[in-house]
Amino acid sequence: MARAAGVSPPHKHVVLKPTYHVENIVASTDLQTDLDLYGLAKISRDVDYEPEQFPGAIFKVHEPKAALLLFKNGKIICTGARTVADVRRAVDQAIDLVKRYKRNKGS
């Protein structure tokens, strides 16, 4: 009888001791305000908004390295961060961007 490739014979004892490290955290938050995704994309080179392709704007944060998906209803999805502190720092940058946009719009 032929064995499947990669399957250990039944007499071999296999010990599995996996180690873990965080590569990517996905987090969500809600700013509880509507966002003008076109306007945000106009004031930042790091915001890409193509509504024909995807309903959210993609905000690429360089430090910490993360990507934020910004939605018109104020919800944000953060991906790529490695720590909770990095998530907070990335979201804080999105908040700063929104505040800057609202200040400029009010002028």
C-alpha positions in Angstrom: 0.0 0.0 0.0 1.4 3.4 -1.0 1.6 6.3 1.5 0.6 9.8 0.7 3.5 12.2 0.3 4.4 14.1 3.4 2.5 11.8 5.8 4.6 10.3 8.6 4.5 6.5 9.1 2.3 5.5 12.1 5.3 4.3 14.2 7.0 7.8 14.2 6.3 10.0 17.2 5.9 13.7 16.1 6.2 16.4 18.7 4.7 19.7 17.8 5.8 22.8 19.7 4.7 25.8 17.7 6.0 29.3 18.5 3.9 32.4 17.8 4.6 36.0 16.9 2.2 38.7 15.8 2.6 39.6 12.1 -0.7 41.5 11.5 -3.4 43.0 13.7 -6.8 43.9 12.2 -8.7 46.4 14.3 -11.8 48.6 13.7 -13.0 51.8 15.2 -15.8 54.3 14.5 -15.2 58.1 14.4 -18.9 58.7 14.6 -18.9 61.3 11.9 -19.3 61.2 8.2 -16.1 61.5 6.1 -15.6 63.3 2.8 -13.4 60.7 1.2 -12.8 62.7 -2.0 -11.7 65.7 0.2 -9.3 63.6 2.3 -7.8 62.1 -0.9 -7.2 65.7 -2.2 -5.3 66.8 0.8 -3.1 63.8 1.2 -1.0 61.8 -1.2 -1.2 58.9 1.2 -5.0 58.5 0.7 -6.2 56.7 -2.4 -10.0 56.8 -3.2 -11.4 55.1 -6.2 -15.1 54.5 -5.5 -15.6 52.5 -8.7 -13.0 50.0 -7.4 -13.8 50.0 -3.7 -16.3 51.9 -1.5 -13.6 53.0 1.0 -10.5 55.2 0.8 -7.1 53.5 1.6 -4.9 55.6 3.8 -1.3 54.2 3.8 0.5 55.1 7.1 4.3 54.8 6.8 5.2 54.9 10.5 4.0 52.7 12.0 3.5 50.7 8.8 -0.2 50.1 8.4 -3.1 50.6 6.0 -6.4 52.1 7.1 -9.6 51.7 5.2 -11.7 54.8 5.7 -15.4 54.7 5.0 -17.9 57.5 4.4 -19.8 56.6 7.6 -16.7 57.2 9.8 -15.8 53.6 10.3 -12.1 52.7 10.0 -10.4 49.3 9.6 -6.7 49.1 10.4 -4.6 46.3 9.0 -0.9 45.5 9.0 -0.1 46.9 12.5 2.0 44.7 14.7 1.0 46.0 18.1 -2.0 47.7 19.7 0.1 50.8 20.2 0.8 50.8 16.5 -2.9 50.6 15.8 -3.5 53.6 18.1 -0.7 55.6 16.4 -2.0 54.8 12.9 -5.6 55.7 13.8 -4.4 58.9 15.5 -2.8 59.9 12.2 -6.2 59.4 10.5 -7.9 61.6 13.1 -5.3 64.3 12.5 -5.9 64.1 8.8 -9.7 64.5 9.3 -9.2 67.4 11.7 -6.8 69.1 9.2 -9.4 68.6 6.4 -12.2 70.0 8.6 -10.1 73.1 9.5 -9.2 73.7 5.9 -12.8 73.3 4.8 -14.0 75.8 7.4 -11.6 78.5 6.1 
